[in-house]
């Protein structure tokens, strides 16, 4: 599961009441502390709006209350929201108080369950970005990161329209283009670079992702890249092997035409490496086949 139980604590890690240097000047200080320690989220939210506009109340106090309200909204989304809309509103409220990978991941999961794959892809990728350069105290296991990455790449493949890879805060290519996520390493980036039927010509979606790959490669400037072609299991295995190679070669030519002058290695796997279907996707379904049709990218 992506979601792990979050401790409900009175104080955010590393902060104490004594750390609020503006306590004497902030007229709402005592009331805010009482609301949070009394677990009165509605009152804390009301006071948060007040201290957000007050120069007399310092950032440490605002952050402390915001963290508390974010946790309360997140927990309500998981355990108290009775409809998808209420769940969405609670998660969006949590993110308004504090950026957290778990809140983004739960938004992604919500849209995934509703088969709204484009917004799911965006939310899962924002979760990856938060894992890369968000608050390091927001813990995640390798298994949780792997699940978010799997769902992000699958949602990108299943979206009816091309999905952008959101940049990180540092301006680097983010989302599924991030291959080092804390202690988790992505060996290959699966891209749904799709083609016209029985052809090596990109379709509109494939061209969009091919251009995204060009932008990423030119920014990354690796000495070499590897492109691995994959097909779904429909049709003759030998034909699929040849088609996967031809399509990977077509992408290599596209990269070279765009100005990449490094080494390009081509690999073809045909239908031999069809991935396991992610949660909620039936094996051997059209959705599963869409995920299988990909070109996997890696760079050195």
Order of alpha helices (4+ residues) and beta strands (2+ residues): alpha-alpha-alpha-alpha-alpha-alpha-alpha-beta-beta-beta-alpha-beta-alpha-beta-alpha-beta
